[in-house]
Amino acid sequence: MWPLKTILYFVLFWGACLMALVNPIWGVLNYLMVYQMHPKWTWWGAPLAALGMRFSLLAAIFTILGLLTGRKHVPQIKPFVSLWEVGVLILVASGGLNLVLGYGYNTDSAYAFEKMWKMLLFVLILGRLATTRENLKLVTWTLVAGSLYVGYDAFTAPASAFYLGRLEMIGGPDFSTTSGLAAHLSAVLPIIGAAFLIARKWRWRIFAAVAGALSCNTIILCRTRSAFIGLVGGVLAAVLMAPRARRYRIHCLLIAGAAITYALTDDHFWNRMGTLTDREALAQDTATVGRSEIWLLSLRVLADNPQGVGPGNFPRVIGSYNPRYYKRSTHNTLLVCFTEFGIHGGIVFLLMVAGSLRFLFLSNRLANSTKHPIETKLLTYGFFVAFVTYFVTGLGTERFYCESFWWILVLPLCLYRVVLREATAGVEVPELAKIPYQSEKDAVFGRLQHGLC
């Protein structure tokens, strides 16, 4: 007899799969939860693992089927294909080409490329379905729910889940390591904050607050310096970029959140974070020294292979430069992109990063012309802080092949499409072209409609 939790998960999963055939957004939500929970590594997921079912693959398949069977629920989007999505296609094509022309085809490179194209395929689907306000809010609250689950799982984790005092093997496969888990939750924290601010009922605010508290506790248990630096960058962005309409409320919440988080920390956490300002400690820290040397070697790898060594090949290539670092990652998102996808791939990636920021800027600029201006500004604000947090964290750990990293990059595109849909509702392009622009807002509408913005 299966445990009740196993039965509940199984029923909810298949229920969401069937609902995806009617409205594919449920397939997206199902995929997001499966990714964050990853039942295969839980005690209650053992019976499911014995079935040999790939839940994430099944969720993705039903989502794709839902795009065909539930077409009336698929939003019409503008622009139909953005330059950001073209960048995704270029990266996939570049990775496929480097798979053949790079360092050589092997199981590691094949796995990395397979993971990449599947991951970016879902990103393209997300960028099409989460383009109504209702769908985008569903995605936002699903991230909150996933963080609540991961945080509770960490809160109740046994002693065996810790290695050298740091939490491991919690959550999905992309953030089962202590650095990955802390990076993921640090980036989702601002989204949880935005969900708290846009919630209209207290029960949902309490839900978001509990998710935030458990996420903070989990980050502390990870004791990851790269995530700590990312959070510092995120907090600075949160303080400086708070929307004027809710600025004082946000600042008060930030102070309260910081105080509660500080109360959850211990000496072990601060001793590890204290090494960031201790040059002698950093000089003796093997992880820091090794990471610095790998970064320098990465530049040599790039200079010798400007076209890129191919997806997943850097850990093999680095061994020929220094055998000590064979099978070691770059621990830097930008460097893994440049070294494995080449200079052209790195430039495309940076343009995509700039494009995500541009979408947020345009969304904020047109927020007053949407159905819910304050809500739009708060979502823009939350996505921006999440973006800053994850990107800064990614400079100290490798997140390029992590799905949640790309979720944070595509959410600005989703929000922009929501804003564009609402801001230009009922405006006909031919009529707009004939009428002289009377204001800056009209000019922006005109450029958006003609695809020049």
N, C-alpha and C positions, 0 to 999 in steps of 0.2 A: 504494500500500500504506500503510495506516495505521500510525503508530508503535505500538509495543507498549503504551505507557501509554494511548493512546487506545483500543485494543482492550480492555485490562483494565478501564478505566472503563466502557466501553459494555456489556461482559458483566456486570460487577458491578451496574450500574444496572438492567438489565433483569431480572437474577436477583432483585434486591431487589423489583422491581415484581411479579414473579410470586409471590414469597414473601408479599407483602402481601395477595394474594388469599386466602391460607390463614390468615395471622395479620397483621392490619393494623399491628401495632407495627413491622414491618419497613418498611412504607411511611413511618412517622414517621421512623425512623432514616435511610432513604434521602433523605427530604426535608431532614433536618438536614444531612447530608453535602453534598448538592447545593448547599444554601444557603451553606455555608461555603467550598466549593471553587470554585464558579462556573467551570466549565471554559471558558466562552466567552472568558475573558480570558487563557487560557494558550496557549502555543505548541502543545501537544498537543491542545488543545480546538478548534483551528481546523477540522479535518475535521468535528467534531460540529456546530460552529456553522453550517457550510455546509449541513447537513441541515435547518436551520430548526426543529429540535425544541426545545420549551420543557421542559427536564428537570424543573424545579421543579413546573410545572403537571402534568406526567405523573405525577410522584411523588405529588402531592396527589390526583389522580384515582384512582390505584390504591389509595391509602389509603382513600378514601371507598368505593370498590368493595369493599375488604376488610372494611369495617364491615358490609357486607351478606352477603358470601360466607363470611366467617370469623367469624360471630357467636359461635361457641362460645369463641373466644379474646378476645372483647370483655369486659372485666371489668364486673361489676355494681358500681355505685358508690353511695355514700351521702355526702352527700345527692345525689339524682339531678340537681338543679339548685341550685347554690349562689347566694347573693346576689352573689358575685364574678362569676359568669357572667351574672347578670342585668345587672350593671354593663357587661359587654362588649356585651350587646344594646342597652342604653340608649345607649352611645357610638356604636354603628353607626347606630341610629335617629336620633340627634341629628345625626350627620354627614350622613346622607341628607337630613334636613329642611333643614339649613343649606346643603346643596348647591343647594337650590331657593330658599330665603329669604335666603341670605347675601349676600355681595358680588356674586355673579353666577356663572353656570355658564360654565366655560371648560375648556380642555384640562388645565390644571394642577390644578384642583379635581377634575375627573373622574378624573384619574390618581391623585391622593391618596386619594380615596374608594375607588376600586377596589382600590388597594393595601391600604387599611385593612381593608375587609371580608374580603378574602382572607386577610390576615394574622391577623385575629382569629378567622376560621373555623378556621384551623389550630390556633390557641391552644385553642379549645374542644375540638378533636379530641385534642390533646395532653393536656388536662386530663381526658379520659376514658380514654385508653389507657395512660398512664404511671401507673396507679393500683394496680399490684401491685409488690411489691419488685423482682421480676426485671425488669419492664419499666422501672421508674424507674432501676435501675442500668444498664440498656442505654442509656437516654437519657443518663445521666451520662457513661458511657464514650464515647459517640458525640461528645459535646462535647469530651472530652479528645482523641479522635482528630482531630476537626476542627481543634482548636488546634495539634496536632502538625503537621498538613499546612500550615496557614497559617504557622506559625512556620518550618517548613523552607523554604517558598516565599519568605518574607522573608529568611531566612538566605542563600539562593542568588540573591537578586534582583540583576539587573544595575544598573549606575549609572543607566540611563535610568528606573528605577523611583523615583528620588529627585528631589524638587523643593525647591530651597532647603535641601538637606541633610536633608529629611524624607521618609520612605517613603510612597509613594502606590500606588494601583491593585494592592493585594494583597487576596485574599480575595473574599468575596461583595459584591454591589452595595450593600448597606446599610452596609458598613464598608470601602469601597474608598478613601475619603479617610483622611488620616492621623489625624484626630480620631476618626472612626468606628471605625477598626481598633483604635486604642489603647483606646477605651472598651469595645469588645467583648471583647478579650483580657483587659483588667483585671478585667472582671466574671467571666470564665470561670476566671481563676486560682484563686479560692477553691474552685471546684468541682473543679478539678484536684487541689488540696490535699486535699479531702475524699475523692476517689477514691484518692489515694495512701494515706490513712489506713485506708480500709475494705478495701483490697486484701489478700487472704490469701496471695498468692504474690509472690515477689520480682520475677518478670518483669513483672508488672503494675505494681508500684511503680516499676520502672525506666522502664517505658513512660510513666507519669504524670510522673516526674521529668524525663525528656527533653522532654516536652510543655511542662512548666512552665518549663524553662530557655529553650527556644526562644520561648515566649510572652513571657517577660521581655525577651529580646533584641529582639524585634519592637517591644514597647512603647517601649523605649529609642530605637530607630531612628525611631519616630514623633515623639518629642520634643514630646508634647502636654501642655500644662499642666493642662487640665481632667482628663485621665486621671490625672495625677500627684496632683492634689488628691483625686480619688476613691480612689486607692490609699492615700493617707495616711489617709483616713477608714476604708477597709477594714482597714488594718493595726491601727488603734486598736480597731476592733470585734473583730478577730481576737484581739488580746491580752486585751481585757477580757472577752470572751464565750466563751473557750475552755472546753469541757466539763471538768468536774473530773476525770473518769476518765482523760483524756489531756492534761491541762493542761501538764505539764512537757515532755512530748514535743512538743506543738504549739509551745510557746514556743521550744524548741531548734531545731525545724525553721524557725520564722519567723526566728530569728537567722541560721541558716545560709543561708536563702534570701535574706535581706537582704544578707548579706556577698557572696554570689555575684553578686547583681544589681548591687551597687555596683561590683564588679570589672569588670562589663561596660560600665559607663557611661564617657563620655568628657567632655572639657571642653565640647564643643558642647552636650551634654545639660544639664550643670549651669549653663552660662551662660544657657540659655533658662529653666530652672527658677528661676534666681536672680532673674529679673525679677519674680517673684511677691512678693518682699520689698523690691524697689527701687521706691519711689514715683516717682522721677524717670523711671526706665525705663518704668514702666507708663504714666505720663503722656504719654510720647512714642511708645508702641507703638500703631500704628494699629489693630491687631486688637482690643486691649483697649479703647481709647477708643471705637471704632465699636460694639463690643458693648455697652458701658455706655449709649451713646446710644440704641441700638436697644431696650434693655430699658426705658428711660424712655418711649420712643415707644410701646412695646407697651402700657404702662399707659393711655396716651391712647387707643389703638385699642380697648382693652377698655372704657374708660369710654364711648366713643362707640358701641360695638357690644356691649352686654352679652350679646346673644343669640349672639354669635360671627359671624365673617366667612365661615365655611365652610372645609372641609378644603382645604389647599393655597393658600388665598387671601392669607395674611398677606404673603408676599413682594411681591404686587401692591399690597396696601393700604398698606403702609409707604411706598411711593413717593409717595403723595399727602400724606404728613406730612413727608417729607424725600426729595427726588428722589435724593440720594446713595445711599440705602439701598434703592432699587428692586431687587427680586428678591433681597434679602438675607433670610436666615433669622433667627429670634429667638435662635438659639444657646442656647436654654433650653427644656428639655422641658416644664416646668410652664407657661411662658408660651405656648408654641405650643398647648397644650391649651386654656388659658383663652381665648386670643384667637380661635382657630379654631372651638372647640366651645362657647364661651360660658361664663358663670359656672356654669351648671348642669352642663355637661360637665366643667368643672374640679373641681367638688365631687364628682361621681361618680368621677372619676379618683382623687382623694385618698382617697375612701372605699375604693376598690379597693386602693390602696397600703396603707392601714391594715388591710384584710382580709388581704392577703398576710402582713403581720407577725403578725396574729392566728393565722393557720394555723400559722405557725412556732412560736408560743408554745404552742398546743394540742398540736402534734406533740411538742414537747420535754416537755410536762407528762405525756403519756401514753406516753412512750418506754419506760418500764420495763415496760409491759404488752404490748409487741410481741415478735415472735420474736427480734429482735436489738436489744436496747436500746442498746448502745454504737454500733452502726452507725447506728441511727436518730438518735441525738444528734449524731453526726458529720455526717450528711447535713443535719440541721437547721442545724447550725453553719455548714457550707459554704454552704448556700443563703442564710442570713442575711447572711454577710459579702459574698457576691456581690450581694445585694440592696442593701446599704449602698453598696458600691463603685459599682455602676451608677447608683444614684439620685443620689449626690453628683456623679458625673461628668456626669450628665444636666443638672445645674444650670448647667453651663458649655458644653454642646453639645446640639443638638437630637437626641433619640433617640425621640421619640414614635411616629414611623412606622418605626422599626427593629424587625424581627421578634425579634432576639435579646433586646431589652429586654423584650418581652412574655413571652418564654420564662422569663426570670428572675422575672417577676411571677407566672407560673402554676405554676412548680415547687413553691412552698409548698403550693398547693392539691393538687397531685399527691401530695406527701408526706403531707399531712393525710389524704387518702383511703386511702393505704397504711396509715397508723397506725390510722385508724378501723376499717379492715377487720380488722386483726390484733388490736386491743385489744378489740373487741366480738365476736370470733369465738365462735359457740356461745351467745351471750346472747340469749334471747328477750325481746322487748319486753314482752309481757303479763305474764310472770312477774316481770320487773324492776319493773314498775309496782306489783305487789302487795307486794313485799318492802321494808320500810323500809331506807333507806340506812344502812349500817353504817360507812362510811368516806368520806373525801373522794373517793377514787378511784371508789367506787361511785356517788357523787353525780355525778361528772363523766360516767361512763358513761351514767347515766340521762338527763342533759341532752343528751348527744350523740345517744342513740338517739331522743329525742323532738324533736330538731332545735332545741333551745332554746339551745345553746351558741354 
